[in-house]
Amino acid sequence: MKSGVIIVGAGHGAGQIATSLRQFGYEGSITLIGEENYLPYQRPPLSKAWLAGDAGLDDVLFKPKGFWADYNITVMTGRRVTSIDRTTAHIVCDDGTRIPYTHLVLATGGRARRMNCPGEDLAGVHVLRTLDDANALNTAMKTGRKLVIVGGGYIGLEVAATARKRGLDVTVLEAETRVLARVAGTEISTFFERIHRQHGVEIITGALAQGFEGTNKLTGVCLNDGTLLGADIALVGIGLVANAELALNAGLACDSGIIVDALCRTEDAAIYAIGDVTRHPSTIYGRSLRLESVHNALEQAKTAAGAIVGREKPYNQVPWFWSDQYDIKLQIAGLSEGHDETSLRGDMSANAFAVFYFKGGVLIACDAVNAPAEYMAARMMIAKGTNPDRAALADLTVPMKEIMAAAISS
Ligand SMILES: Cc1cc2nc3c(=O)[nH]c(=O)nc-3n(C[C@H](O)[C@H](O)[C@H](O)COP(=O)(O)OP(=O)(O)OC[C@H]3O[C@@H](n4cnc5c(N)ncnc54)[C@H](O)[C@@H]3O)c2cc1C
């Protein structure tokens, strides 16, 4: 086989880098190799429209089916890459095939973290990372009545909202004292706990699940205080483990993710990595970040494609993310971790507000609930390292555009 760009993984980042390479005029061969049995697809709908039954396969595909052939991009599905031979610049697949590369891109994402506890393999216990996972959960929800979700993060809460829409009885177990504790401030946690309870979800915080009961099929979830919660479906939504083993076994530097520079290059000049699997430097936050977001996967893909064709444009963007639960759209700009001050704009009881997070007087993040103008302005203000006026932020009569202009010019 002729050498060209080999992309390991056929997810969001992989689909984008193949597309960007062609857009940037790359004429060599491009091959995507993915272990799942699907063309590149989008994961965000899996916990939302897909699970609600409002989307079909064509709606979640990253590009229409014919796109890949039209752009002369080879997509190999159902094929796992098992190792990288850096000495001869080949990858090795699970059927023993060796394929040469001029550039290799690792876009291997991550897998759902497991609890490694008794009963986790019982029928009825689910995770949600792939389309197959979503299909299995969807099937279970057709006959299931009681869903217990372990983990009050975004995926757990989105599934809770969808499951309520489908009429299931839902309990969310969160080990911390509040949901979304890892990713959002207390105002946002309090808000989402209220919204879910209003929709009939039981939320138990400070609850540590430690096992699953049942003989062949799940009948209950055990907590460390001895409580047994009856359930016929459980979802373990406790985060992601980066699929960094290929890089690690090939001797590339990893730190719970593959370490890349601002051009998404690993230590090996011929090997790039993009998306959820990477740890990249951020000058905005002065530390390295491993992000799990569509925006990060897409933008790193564009950066790496640019670097491969000689259009170097370092990646240093304000992270952003979104979550849809019921009729609430949460948009998150930046990272609030380490904040020492918050400022509230809007009315939490009206379900339209934004929380701005500061560190040392500088805006570092914003969580905007049904507040797109606040979110857009925050992205710009965070990128510029500004210190917007708190009184103006708290005053809804002062337009966000005005606040942003003043912050950027001062
Ligand atoms: C249910 C759900 C909801 C989400 N909602 C949102 C949201 O609302 N907003 C948002 O911004 N983000 C959301 N995300 C996160 C977002 O989907 C990810 O950040 C994004 O998919 C990352 O893209 P990626 O290309 O890095 O990895 P992935 O899309 O995970 O693709 C990696 C692919 O590589 C394959 N692979 C791994 N190892 C190998 C190997 N050795 N050989 C071959 N193939 C391999 C994997 O099987 C996988 O198909 C959500 C994720 C999930 C699961």
PDBQT file of the ligand as one rigid body, heavy atoms in Angstrom, charges set to zero:
ROOT
HETATM    1  C1  LIG A 501     -23.025  10.482  25.149  1.00  0.00    +0.000 C 
HETATM    2  C2  LIG A 501     -22.057  11.595  24.845  1.00  0.00    +0.000 A 
HETATM    3  C3  LIG A 501     -22.527  12.907  24.802  1.00  0.00    +0.000 A 
HETATM    4  C4  LIG A 501     -21.631  13.940  24.511  1.00  0.00    +0.000 A 
HETATM    5  N1  LIG A 501     -22.109  15.222  24.465  1.00  0.00    +0.000 NA
HETATM    6  C5  LIG A 501     -21.271  16.232  24.134  1.00  0.00    +0.000 A 
HETATM    7  C6  LIG A 501     -21.769  17.570  24.018  1.00  0.00    +0.000 A 
HETATM    8  O1  LIG A 501     -22.949  17.849  24.225  1.00  0.00    +0.000 OA
HETATM    9  N2  LIG A 501     -20.872  18.542  23.665  1.00  0.00    +0.000 N 
HETATM   10  C7  LIG A 501     -19.543  18.273  23.423  1.00  0.00    +0.000 A 
HETATM   11  O2  LIG A 501     -18.776  19.189  23.103  1.00  0.00    +0.000 OA
HETATM   12  N3  LIG A 501     -19.067  17.016  23.545  1.00  0.00    +0.000 NA
HETATM   13  C8  LIG A 501     -19.895  16.003  23.889  1.00  0.00    +0.000 A 
HETATM   14  N4  LIG A 501     -19.393  14.720  23.998  1.00  0.00    +0.000 N 
HETATM   15  C9  LIG A 501     -17.951  14.498  23.820  1.00  0.00    +0.000 C 
HETATM   16  C10 LIG A 501     -17.583  14.386  22.354  1.00  0.00    +0.000 C 
HETATM   17  O3  LIG A 501     -18.400  13.462  21.692  1.00  0.00    +0.000 OA
HETATM   18  C11 LIG A 501     -16.108  13.970  22.258  1.00  0.00    +0.000 C 
HETATM   19  O4  LIG A 501     -15.354  15.013  22.833  1.00  0.00    +0.000 OA
HETATM   20  C12 LIG A 501     -15.672  13.731  20.828  1.00  0.00    +0.000 C 
HETATM   21  O5  LIG A 501     -16.367  12.661  20.254  1.00  0.00    +0.000 OA
HETATM   22  C13 LIG A 501     -14.159  13.445  20.790  1.00  0.00    +0.000 C 
HETATM   23  O6  LIG A 501     -13.793  13.080  19.498  1.00  0.00    +0.000 OA
HETATM   24  P1  LIG A 501     -12.493  12.174  19.266  1.00  0.00    +0.000 P 
HETATM   25  O7  LIG A 501     -12.328  12.086  17.790  1.00  0.00    +0.000 OA
HETATM   26  O8  LIG A 501     -11.377  12.665  20.087  1.00  0.00    +0.000 OA
HETATM   27  O9  LIG A 501     -12.852  10.749  19.853  1.00  0.00    +0.000 OA
HETATM   28  P2  LIG A 501     -14.043   9.771  19.527  1.00  0.00    +0.000 P 
HETATM   29  O10 LIG A 501     -15.193  10.477  18.890  1.00  0.00    +0.000 OA
HETATM   30  O11 LIG A 501     -14.307   9.039  20.801  1.00  0.00    +0.000 OA
HETATM   31  O12 LIG A 501     -13.445   8.754  18.450  1.00  0.00    +0.000 OA
HETATM   32  C14 LIG A 501     -12.407   7.860  18.754  1.00  0.00    +0.000 C 
HETATM   33  C15 LIG A 501     -12.612   6.595  17.951  1.00  0.00    +0.000 C 
HETATM   34  O13 LIG A 501     -11.394   5.868  17.916  1.00  0.00    +0.000 OA
HETATM   35  C16 LIG A 501     -11.678   4.493  18.015  1.00  0.00    +0.000 C 
HETATM   36  N5  LIG A 501     -10.464   3.786  18.435  1.00  0.00    +0.000 N 
HETATM   37  C17 LIG A 501      -9.833   3.841  19.637  1.00  0.00    +0.000 A 
HETATM   38  N6  LIG A 501      -8.725   3.070  19.638  1.00  0.00    +0.000 NA
HETATM   39  C18 LIG A 501      -8.643   2.503  18.399  1.00  0.00    +0.000 A 
HETATM   40  C19 LIG A 501      -7.727   1.616  17.788  1.00  0.00    +0.000 A 
HETATM   41  N7  LIG A 501      -6.658   1.170  18.443  1.00  0.00    +0.000 N 
HETATM   42  N8  LIG A 501      -7.956   1.236  16.514  1.00  0.00    +0.000 NA
HETATM   43  C20 LIG A 501      -9.028   1.692  15.827  1.00  0.00    +0.000 A 
HETATM   44  N9  LIG A 501      -9.930   2.545  16.365  1.00  0.00    +0.000 NA
HETATM   45  C21 LIG A 501      -9.744   2.953  17.630  1.00  0.00    +0.000 A 
HETATM   46  C22 LIG A 501     -12.798   4.476  19.043  1.00  0.00    +0.000 C 
HETATM   47  O14 LIG A 501     -13.495   3.261  19.016  1.00  0.00    +0.000 OA
HETATM   48  C23 LIG A 501     -13.634   5.660  18.556  1.00  0.00    +0.000 C 
HETATM   49  O15 LIG A 501     -14.548   5.250  17.573  1.00  0.00    +0.000 OA
HETATM   50  C24 LIG A 501     -20.251  13.662  24.276  1.00  0.00    +0.000 A 
HETATM   51  C25 LIG A 501     -19.787  12.334  24.349  1.00  0.00    +0.000 A 
HETATM   52  C26 LIG A 501     -20.679  11.310  24.622  1.00  0.00    +0.000 A 
HETATM   53  C27 LIG A 501     -20.177   9.886  24.695  1.00  0.00    +0.000 C 
ENDROOT
TORSDOF 0
